[in-house]
């Protein structure tokens, strides 16, 4: 230990070498962990290249890090984990999420063990994880596991086991164990949203270098999102971002679309510059470029325009050196340099890379003289036409430095242009989106420095005009989205076909809070058009004695739900997703009303309309944007309230508009979406007396198809019986823009077929734009219609507006318009439910996902109109409909062969934990499998058509794809939605698969425990199963089998055979289309009579699946490797159906013969009258039941 080459002797040298390799202090937790993982990987790769005797392969696990290296790694890892958790729990305490009882429980157990007191929450790692586990339903979690308590619990349990493992300091952990600890730690950091500021907090006040490091850290998130856009939305273009983002991460649709628009806005300005005639050479300088690939994209897209353009990337030296290394090592990027390029000196030169078409500068943008000098060394700027590009970069600089840079840019070239894309605060910093955005960047340690000084497009324009830029054009990104120059109608339509999208309110909010500016010093072409987004000046107007007044927050507890709906029941309110909240409107709690225990399955974006004495009608909605619903339910009031199913809509619909016609009981449905990309152009009328739907015939021209429109009755209707009229306005069209035309509609229901006609409303009032909104709620209150919230074509509509409208046969008039004034609170009415209570409106729930910056949840407000009476709303309970409870499957230790035989005879599933299944657990890595099976060997896989990865054997929503095994493994490792079930290699359509025959190179690595010798004696097949992020359909196997998990983690849901009648299995089919996992999450009624059991299978676990147990599977990790062994039941050997059975699920012969007998019986009864046929079928059903019982 202390001799020559001992650990203590070499410590100083080891640390010195490490510092040489990594001179920059790592201040970001996630970056630090990624570097550790990378170092482990690189070291392992280096040592793998050394010659190894073949005889030792597979007999030892790889240990690449020596004890000293492991001690340093785990010390750093444990410090970062405990630090992150300490700060995370402290932040949850500040939010009021920490339970005193749970904290006391942990604290008492800590002191009972004789431990010293801790500062804050700096317990040991396992205790911290236990504290988080106790708050799994209270704390805020992030990342892909957000909202999935099962996956969160699994990760926390894994980390607890890791913590116990890490405490045993043997310093000889194998590579596979270290890799698992690092991957799990990365997942935990993502779960708790470990921010880059955490390490800065531990090191005191961060200096300039730390702040610069934090700013550079924003690049990683940005290019990962851009890579997601590139792969999905620009799949036919060369994927340049791929070279800077080693591992693809698919972003949420909202983030994808937001970054697509950001990239398009920049590209439009750049293309405008490239096509403009200029006197000098064109130079595009990307300020704070990060890993952006603008030069390569422009040369690929605009080869003719960009051939004589010089692109210059400028950013911090450390970041640019990394970028240079990637460019030089990647042929696809290096091609842009040509053969004649120079590389700058590592330590001396700011000019890091120079060629005729592309240069890189490592320079601080605050050092303008140095920046100019370096640029002048490349080209004579005074002879050039220059475009500066700054995409969310100079906003991180202090305002004075950013303003100096802008002014300096106006003096650099012969003609100068500036393209700026950054955040704005059009509605002030108190707006919910602004609060989330500002707080997000503060939390990252990279606050937005200039946005409060230049919060609007007007102030940004003035900023440039006062600093030498006479021509300025600026739009917010929603105006850019709606502009044909930036995005054409056909392009907007095409986007919906790429991935399902329905986050329109959030998308508009994001786009309103970013602006794209193009400034120029060229005065020869006059002034660029200036677009104003000022909020309406008449926001406080009062007409006809009406005024909206906000009383304020009214509930003691926030209801976290959006895009639901609500209804009045006596003096209580019901709002539901898979649960419903019960509110008291007068503060008198009492006993909650008795509500039906079951009802509609969970959904969102549906309509709920009061039809008077008939009840309250729920229509349509959706689960996901790609799955619209057509079912309809009527809530019947009374002493025994209940939900009753009604005839479904002729087509599935969500985001439609529903209106009760006047004081009648008729319901009219306008527009809506049939799927993520299809809009409805139909109008449906429902009559509860007849319980039927009718399509309305359209007379004359009809408005463009829209969803999320405002509809209301006309207060002054014609006196003709059966004729109704009103107004239709707003909504989003198929082109993705908010409709700005308003229409008067007239419906005649006394014809044989109801007819509806439309006529445009013309008005000279500028206030008419205030009804052109999307997602608003319209409530009839006396002689007025109150329009609450929503987003509008006009920027003044931003989710916090209330508009009072009076309609008549001639048109409509906006009588009052209210927005937040000064510090006056105003509800954020996005996805809210609006309930009328006498002269007050109750705003319940709502909120928005603010791009990648967190979610804002609205508390509940009371809006007062006319009346000044006080009202108190208390949330007195949140209840679920009666739902299926899932039982966790028992995990037991396998004791003996007799023990296994007893379990098999019981016919109940069970997990045998931590079994010995051979060397496969250590050896069957993806690389090993490819080397043993062969990279070029062809296999058939199931490849999902849908983004969800939910495979359905009946609908065949997947393709059978033949691919090489090497490609298949690459797909599986990346979490692709594919599934491989190995078949017999020689006769796949005739013989069952057997591991020893199909994969002899692997067979020796897998063995069942000797206690399962019974299976070997009755073996039918042994199947290799490899799965990515794909859900296996619900099915049953006729033969019993064991499922041995080799690698990855898999979740299975099993149902006893008696549940088959509740799970939609068609006659003769062994597969069902029921999406079990979705149904369990939404408490769907389809599972309420079933008895599901949940099994989470880890490596080394073996699940026993008895015959006929229905089961489905879903991934928890990106990739799963397993061996499935089927065996025959000796008691049924005479009952198996004759002929080939490749999969082990051919039904027993008795069932097949029974189906034939049923067909004969049905044929014999077919000629009977219906009454007699039904009578005798009932008799035969009873006799069949008695016969089987006897």
Secondary structure, DSSP 8 states (H G I E B T S, - for coil): --STT-HHHHHHHHHHHHHHH--S----HHHHHHHHHHHHHHHHHHHHTS---GGGTTTS----S-HHHHHHHHHHHHHHHHHHHHHHHHHHHHTT---HHHHHHHHHHHHHTT----STT---HHHHHHHHHHTTTTS---GGGTT-HHHHHHHHHHHHHHHHHHHS--S---HHHHHHHHHHHHHHHHHTT--THHHHHHTSS--HHHHHHHHHHHHHHHHHHHHHHHHHH-TTS--GGGGT-SS-----HHHHHHHHHHHHHHHHHHHHHHHS--SSEEEEEEET-TT--HHHHHHHH-HHHHTT-EEEEEE-HHHHHHHHHHHHH-HHHHGGG-S--EE--TTT-SEEEE-SSEEEEE--TT-HHHHHHHHHTTS-GGGEEEEEEEES-GGGS-HHHHHHHHHHHTTSSSEEEEEEEEE--TT-TTSHHHHHHHHHHHHTT---SSTTTS-SHHHHHHHHHTTT--EEEEEEHHHHHT-TTTS-HHHHHHHTTTS----HHHHHHHHHTEEEEEEES--TT-----------TTTT--BTTB--EEEEE--SS-----S--EEEETTEEEEESSEEEEEESBS---S-----S--S---BS-EEEE-GGG-EEEE--BSSTT-B---EEEEE-STT-EEEEE---SS--BS-EEEE-TTSSEEEEE--BSSSS-B---EEEEETTTTEEEE-EEES-----EES-EEEE-SS--SSTTEEEEEEE--EETTSSB---EEEEEEE-SSSS-EEEEEE-----GGGGGG-EES-EEEEETTEEEEE--EESSTT-BSS-EEEEEE-SS-EEEEEEE---TT------SS-EEEEETTEEEEE--EEE-TTS-EEE---EEEESS-----B-EEEEEEE------EE--EE----HHHHHHHHHHT--EEE-S----THHHH--HHHHHHHH-TT-EEEEEEESSTT-B--TTTT-EEEEEEEHHHHHHHHHTT-SEEEE---SS-TTTS---HHHH-HHHHTT----GGGHHHHHTEEEEEEEEESS-BEEEEE-SSEEEEEEEES-EEEEEE-GGGGGGTTB-TT-SEE---HHHHHHHT-GGGTT---EEEEE-TT-EEEE-TT-EEEEEESSS-EEEEEEEE--GGGTTTS-SS--SSS----HHHHHHHHHHHHHHHHHTTS-HHHHHHHHHHHHHHHHHHHH-
